[in-house]
Amino acid sequence: MASICGHSLSSLPKLEGSPNPSRAALPSFNRVPKPKRSNRSVSSAPAPKCRATGRSSIPREAGSMSVDNLRRFADLNAGKWSGSFHQFDARGNLLHKISTKLAASSYGEDELISLIQTLYIKQAQSSTSVSECDEEPEWAEYKIKETNMFTVDKYQQLGFFPDERAFALRYQTAGMLETVLRQGVLGEDDTGEESPKNLKLPSRRPSIVCENCLYSQQADKRARAYHIMDPKGVIEMLLIILEERGNGLSTPPSLENSEGSTDRIMPFLGNWKGHSVTKRSGVYGATIAKADSVSLLQMDERGQLVQEITTTSGSGEVSTNMHWTGTMSDNLVTFDGGYQMTLLPGGMYMGCPSNVANSVAESKSFHLEFCWLEAPGRRQRLVRTYDVEGLAVSSTYFLETKS
């Protein structure tokens, strides 16, 4: 967990170089007629045309993405990925699990490098099928917007850590995520009139959609976590895609959902020591800062969580201390000051303000966090900080071990 935050929006925070999100409606999914024994294809919605805000778009010379880093980003993502898409509510309850495949490759040289990605979504079985084995599984195809020198700053606000193998992205709409759910849960029988009882789609006017991605330090695997906040600044859902690189994996990686909330919090209790790297966005100077961190999380005899965090700058000249207390209800930890942490299976948690609107009303920045404790006693964290207008200020990567 980084800093406590909250946010309040009378209207949605404006995002740099994009329309006011409260007016950037999520494109609806148009059902494509089923082709004869072939993949269905759903095109990515074009990015909304940008209207200038008070600061205009990010100038290229201020951006932090170099051609070399863009190439490294493309290489990091390239390949064929098999995975599982998990949808959780804000309290960490699993709603849906959907199989996915991703094909990524790059083309072009120097400043013309582009990363192209195609997502394949295993469709829900037709209710009209005679048997479960009468047809091969059908996969819908979705083209993800390309990543290049133009889109990486203007639309995606990429925070990339090439050496640590981690990145954070901002999407302008939740169109891709809505497509995954509709294709994976509703499939060909979706008429748009009815939905499964517990199906929840991203807001038609999402406030913020943030992707934090951490790569495994033990295997060719990664976890991509999505915070989706509604136009009122309240977390709407949490999504995890766990993927492994390789051709034709018969059993894609998946999150187990067997442990209870007490079991989920136990691996995070104790003393943690580590280092962090912070990269500020181009409009904020594109600077890099390193620091040492010490964190203690413990539960007292009353079941209350207490956390102490000390951060010391690389030079040793600046040190900050924070003390938080919180309560746990099922898989949700709520800290004083309006910050919450949702415990997920697989040694993961996602943190965010309880209400972004409150922070915006108080002119405070806010942050969204993803933590992956892949192995006992060793964890990675990625924290994405936003200003009151919804512009990404910085991304911070933590690597910590339990002492």
N, C-alpha and C positions, 0 to 999 in steps of 0.2 A: 504494500500500500504506500502511496506517496503522500500527498497532502490532502487534508480534508477539504472538500468543496461542496458546493451546491449551486443551483442556477435557477433564475427565474425569468421567464419570458412573458412579457406582455404580448409580444409577437416573437417569432423564432429568431435566434441569433443569426445575423447575416453572415454568410460564408464568403470569404474572399474570392472575388472573381466569379461569383455565381449569383443567381437571383436569390431573393429572400426565400429561404426554404419553405416558409408558410405558403408560398405561391408556386413552389416547384412541385407540382403534383406528381405523384408516383404514376408512371404509365401503367395502365391496366393491361392485364394479360389477355391477349386474344387467342382463343382456342384455335389451333390449326387442325384442319381435317386430317384424319389418320391416313397416312400413305399406305400403300400396299407393301407390307413386310419390309419396311425401311425405317430408318431413324426419322423422328420428327425434328424439325428445326425451328428454333425461336430466335429471332434476331435481337441483339442487344439494343435497347432504346438509345437513341442518340442523346448525347449530353445537351442539356438546355443551353441555349445561347446566353452568353454572359452579358449582364448589364453592369456598368461601372458603379461601384460603391464609392464611399468617400476616399478610399485609397487606391482605386483602380486595380488592375490586375498586377500580379507579381512580375517585376521586370526580370528578364533573363539574367542580367548581370548580378542580381541580388540572390538568385537561386543557389541552393547548395548542391544540386545534382550535377556532377560532372559526367562527361561522356564515358570515362572509365568506370564510374560507379553505375551508370545505366547499363553498361555491358555486363558488369558483375551481377547486377540485379537480374538481368535477362538469363544469364547462365545459372543463377541460383534457382530460378523458377522453371527452367527448361526441363522437358521430359514428359513422361506419362505417369500420372498420379491416380491411384485408386484410393477411395476414401469413403467415409461415412459422415453425413450431415446430421447434426443433432440440434433440435430446437428445444430450448428450455424456457419456462416462464421466469419471471424476475426472482422467484423464490427457489430456483434450482430444480424444479420438477421437470423431468423429461416428458415432452409432449409427442415428439416424432423423431424417427431415425430413418434416413433415406440414403441409399447407396449412390455414389457419384464417381465419375471419372473425369480427369482433366488432362488435356493435351496442350502443351505450351512449347513454343519455339520462337526464334527471333530471325529477323532479316535486316538487311541494310548495314551500312558501315558508318562509323564516326557519329556525327550528329543526326544521322538518318536512321539510327538503330530503332527498331520497334519490337516489342514483345507482343505476340499474338497468342491468345488463349481461347480454347473451346471447352466448354463444360458440358458433360453428358450426365443426364439425370435419369436414373432408373424409374420408369413410370409405374404408377400404381396399377395393380392388376385389374383388368376389366371385370365388372360384376357380371358381365354376360358370358364370361369364359366358361366352357363346359367343364374343364378341369384345370388344375394348377400347372399341368405339364403339356397343355395342348399347343403352346407356342413358346418360342424363345423370349426371354425378357426383352422389352423394347426400351430404347434409350432416347430421350429427347435431347436435342442439341441446342446449345445456347452460346452465341458469340459474345465474349466479353470485350469491352472497349479496349483498344490497343493502349499500350504504355510506351510513350516516346518522350523526347525532350520537350514537346509542347504540352502533353497531357499530364506529365509527372508532377509539375508544379501547379499548373493552372486548375486542374480538376481534382487530381488525386492527392496532392500535398503529401508526397511520399517522404517518410522519415526512414532512412535506410542505414543499417549497420552491417556493412559487408564482412568485416572480420568476425563479428559476433553472430552473423547469420540470423538477422531479425529485421522486421520492417513494420511500419504502420502506414495505413492508407485511409483516406476519407473518400467515400463515394457520395455522389450527389443525390442518388435515389436508391431505393432498395429494390429496384426492378429485378436484378438477378436473383435475390433472395426470395422474392415473391414467386418467381418462376420455378425455383427449386421446389418450393412447398406445393405449389399447384400441380406441377408435373408429378412429384413424388407421392403426394397424398391423394390428389383427386384424379390425375391422369385423364384418360380419354373420356371418362364419363362425366366430367365436369361441365355442367351447363351454365355455371355462373349463378345458379339460383339457390343451391344448397351446398353446405360444406359439412365435413365431419364435425361432430359436436365440439371437440376441443381444438380444432384448427384455428390458429390465429395468424393472420397475414400482417406483414409490416404496414405501418400507417400509410395511408394515401398521401400524407404530407409529412414525411419523416423529418424530425428536427436534425438529427445527426445519425449517420451510419458510419461507424469506425471499425476498421479491421486492424487487429494486432496479430502478427504472425511470428511464432517462435519455432525454430528448427531444433530437432532432437540432437543431443550431443552423443547419442548412443547408436542411432540407426539413421537410415536415409528416410526420415519421417518428419512431419511438421504438423503443428496445430495452428489453425487460423480461427481467431475468436472475433465475433461481431457484437458490438453494442448497438442496439437500435432504440433510439429515444423518440417518443412521440412529440407532436408540436407543442405540448405543454411542458416539455423538459423532463418527463418522467420516463424511466426505463420501461420499454414495452416488451422486449424479449431479448434473450441471449442465445447466440448461435455458435456452435463449434463445428468446424470441419477438421477431422483428423485424417491425414493422408499419408500414404507411403509411396515412394517413387519405385516404379518397376512395371514391367509389361504383364498384363493379365493376371493380377493377383486374385486367386480364387476366394480368399477371405480378406476383405479390406479391414484395416484397423478400425476399432470401434471402442467407445467408452463404456465400461461396465457401470451399471446403475444399481449395484446391490448394497453398497454401504449406506448407512444412515448418516444423519448430520453430525453426530458425535464422532463417528469414525472419520468423516471428512475433515474435521477441524484438527484432529490429533496430529497429523504429520506437519502442520504448520506451527505448532506450539514449540517454544524454546528460543534459544539465542541464535541469531543469524548474523554472519559477518560477510561482507563482500565489497564489490566495487560497482560503480555506475559510470555510464557515459551518456552525456546529454548533448543532443544536437538541436540547436535552435533553428527555426525555419528561416528561409532567406530574408523575408521582410523584417525579421528580428535580428538580422546580422549574420546568420549562418555560422554561428560560433559553435565550438565544441568545448565541453567542460567535463572534467573527470572528478570523481569524489569517492571517498570511502564511506561505507554505511554499516551501522550496527543496529540490529532490531531485536527486541524482545517481545514475544507474545506469550501471555500466560493466562490461565483461568483461575480465579480465586475460589475460595470455599463456597461462595454464594453463586458460582456459575457465571460470574461476570468476567468478560474479557478485558485485559489490560495490556496496552501496547506502548512501548517506549522506543522511539526512533532517534538516532543521532547520525547526522551526516556531516562529514568534514571534507572541505574542498581539497583538491590535490596538493595545493601549496600549503595546506594546514592553517591558513590564515582565517578561514571562515568556518564556523561550526554552528549547526542548528540542532535544537532538541524539540521533540514533540511528545506529548503524553496524551493518549486516548483511552477512553473507557467505552465499552460496548456491551450489548446484550445479543444473545443468539436465540433465534426462533426457527426451528427446523434447520434449513440450510442457509438461512439469511442472518448475517451479522450486521447490526446497525450500531455505528459509533456516534458518540456525541459530536454535534456539529453538522450532522446531516450527510455522512458518508456511509455507504453500505457495501458489503462484500458478500457475493453469492457463491457458496461452496458448490463445486461441481464434481462429478466423478473423475477418476483418472488423475488425481492430484492437481486439480485446477481450481482456480477461483477467478472471478471477474469483479472488479470494483468500479463504483461510479457514485456520483451524488444521488441522494434520495430524490432530490428535485433540483434539476439544473436551474429552474426558474429563480429559485431563491438566491443563488450565487450571482446570476446576471443582475438581479434587482439590487444587489449590494456591490455591483461592479467588481466582482471577484472572478478570477480565472477558475477553471475546473478541469478535472482530469479523469480519464478512463484508463483502467488498468487490467492487464491480463497476467496471470501467474501460472506457471507450469512446473510442478515438482515431479519431474519425470522419474527420478531415482531418489531413494531415501537420503535425506540430508543435503540435497543439492537442488536448487531451484533457479529458474530464470523468470524475470519479470519485465514487462514492457509497459511503460506509462506514457500516455499521449495527453498533452496539456493543451487546452484551448483558451482563447481569450473570450471576452463577453460578447463578441460578435460571431463566435463560432469559428474563428480562424485558428488553425493549428499553430501554436506558439513553439512547441518543442516536443521531442520524443526522447525518452530516457530508458536505457537498457540496464538492467541489474543482473549480476550473476552472484549468487550468495550460497554459502554453505553453513550447515548447522554446526555450532561449536559445542 
